[in-house]
Amino acid sequence: MEWTGEALLIGVRRHGESSVIAEAMVAGRGRYAGLIRGGRSPKLAATLQPGNTIQLTWRARLEDHLGTFAVEPLQTRAATLFADRKRLYLSQTVCEHLHLLPERDPHDRLLGMALSLLDNDPDPVAFARFELALLDELGFGLDLETCAATGTTQDLTHVSPRSGRAVSRAAAEPYKDRLLPLPSFLHARGNASPDDLRNAFRLTGHFLDAHVWSARHIDAPPTREKLIEMLTDL
């Protein structure tokens, strides 16, 4: 079996003396892993950097086998990333987030958002929306459009930490200390203050931890906290 496609490289780990196993998000195919023979050679070092866009040719005898990758560089971002710590932390966090997706299940919307994040100046609003989309693609999407208590779509100010549903200002008032603040830019257009951004990342972080990190007994990406500090230091 064989296919060729464009992909975002999201991880590389050593395998044996000279090879690596690479993981990539492939357009139309999702997260794929494959063996790259000779992947630890200096010739491939610049290509096999997470955050690069590459062309992959995957070959295997059977569909459920690991298979091998042949790789060609399409867009290398390593030099730009290593020159800017904020971009580097953003790339590392985005790649770690993409590792959470199930294998061989297409998530092209999320892949497109990831590529946009990597190809533009670090954007805290776009990254917050990326984390919301990640929750949605993992099956834990939040309902930020209507109030869980009244059904209204107006003046939504909080989110239930249990249900992930929005709550209006009036309905939230008696329970404010138990609810998560909902920054308006997440469900409507508008600017985001540093406090809005911190609340947005507190919101997405809460549900990523509740449904993904804690559930899988894994830690949050260590770069995420550092990235958020940089993105909210406006």
N, C-alpha and C positions, 0 to 999 in steps of 0.2 A: 504494500500500500504506500501511496506517496501523495503529498500535496505541497504546494508552495504558497506562502502568504506573507504579508507585511505584519510586523509585530513590535510591541514594546517590550524590551527585555526588563524583567523585574527581579531576577535573582540568578546567582551562579554559585554553585558549591562544588568543592573538589570531589573527584571520583578516581580513585587509583592514583597511579604515578603521574600520568600526563593528561588525563581527561577531566572534564567537568560535566555536571548535569545543570543545564540551563532551564529556567522557567520564563515564559513569555506570555503576554496577552496578545493573542492572534485575532486579527479582524475576522469576524464571522465564525470563529471557532472557540474563542474563550482561552482560558488558562491552560497552557500545554507545557509539559516537561519533555526534555530529550537529552540524550547523551551527545556530547561534542568531543570526538576523539582528537587529542592534541590540543584541547581547549586551554591548557595552561601554558602554551607556547607564547613567547614574546610577540610573535606575529599577530596573535589574536587578542592580545591584552587590551588594546585600545577599543576594539570592537565589542568585547564582552564586558562592558560596563553597564550595570543597571541604569536605566534612564535613556539608553540609546534606542533608536528605531532601527530595526534590522529586517532583512528578508530571510526567511527561514524556508528550507526544504526539509520536510519531515519524511522519514522512511521507516517502515516497520513491516514485518511479515504479517502480523495480525493487528487489527484495530486497537485491541486492548493492551498491546505491548508498549513499553516505554518508547522505543524507537530512537533513531539518531537524527540529529540536526546537522544540516550544512548551513552555514551562516554567511551573509554578506552585509556590510554596513550600508545603511541608507541615510541616517542622520545621527551623527555622534554629538552628544551634549556634554560629555565628561569635562572638557576644558572650561565650559561656561559654568558648570555646576561647582567644580572645585575652586573657581575664582570667587564664588559668592556663597557664603555659608547659609544664607536664608534659602537660596535656590537648592543647595545641596540637601538641607533638611527637608525641604518640600518634596524633592524627588524621592528621597529615602522613605518618607512617610507615605507618599502616594503608592510606591511600589509595595510597601508592607501591607497597606490596605488591600491592594489588588490580590495579594496572596490569600486573603480570606475567602475569595470567591471559589465556588466549586470548580473542579477541573472539567475541561472540555464542554463548557456551557457558555455560549456566546453572551457577552455583555458589552455590546458595541457602544451603547450610550455612555457607559462609565469609562470605557477606553477613550472615547472622544473627549470627555471632560478631562481625563488624566493628561492627554496630549496637549490640550489647550493650557492646562496649568503649567506644564513643563516648558511650553514655548512662549510664554508671556511673563511679564514681571509678576512676582509673587502677589497674589490677589487673595486677601483673607475672605472676602465674600464668596468668591468662586470656590475656595477650598471648603468653606462651611457647607455650601450647596453640594459639593462633591461628597462630603461625609453623609449628608442627608440622602443623596442618591445611592450611596453604598448601602446604607441601612435598608432602603427600599429594595434594592436588587438582592439583598440577602434574605428578604422576606419579612423584614421588621420595620417597614415604612411607617412614618408618623403621619397622623391626620391633623394637619395644621389649618384646615379650611373651615371647619365648623366647630362650634362649641359642643363639647360632650354633654353638658348639662342642659342647655337650652335649645341647641340647634341653630343659633344665630351665627352669621358669618361676619359680624361686625365687632370691632373692639376686642379682638382676641389678644390676650396679654400673657397667658400662662399655658403650661402643658402638664398634664398628669404624668408623674414619673412612673406610674404603673401601666397605664393604658397607652401612653404616647399620643393622646388626643388633646387638642387645644381646649382652652377654657376661657370664657369671656371675662372681662374685668369684674362685672357685677357678680357673676357666679363664683369667681375665684376669691373674692374679698374675704370670706370667713376662713379660707383654707390656704391663704397666701404662703404661709411658712412651710407648707407641705408640698407646694408646687414649684415647678421650674419656670423661670421667666422665659417668655417667648419674644425674641427680638422681632420687630415688625418686618425687617428686611427679608426674613425667611419665608414669609407668606404674602408679602406685598412689596412693591417697589419702594425704594427710598435709600437714604444714606445710612451708614452704620457707624456708630460711635465706637470707641474702644470698649466701653462697657457692653454695648450690643454684641460686639464680636466675642468678648469673653463669655457672655451668656449663651451665645450660639454654640461655642465649643464645649461649654459645660453641658449643654443639652445633648449634642451629638455624642460627646464622650460618655455621658450617663447611659445612653441606650446601647452604644457599642460595648461598653463594659457589661451591662446587664444581659445582653443577648448573645454576645460574641466572645469577648475576651474571657470573662469569668466562666461562661458556659463551656468554653473549650480549654480552660485552665492554661491560658497563655497570658502574657503581659502585653500591655499597650506598647506600641512602638516607642522606644526611648526618645526618638527624635521628635515625636509629636509635641511633647510638652515644651521642648526648646523652640520648636517652630512657632507654637502658639504665642509664646512670650515675645518673639520677634514680630509676629503679625499684628499683635495688639499693642505694641509699643509705638503708638502713633503720635 
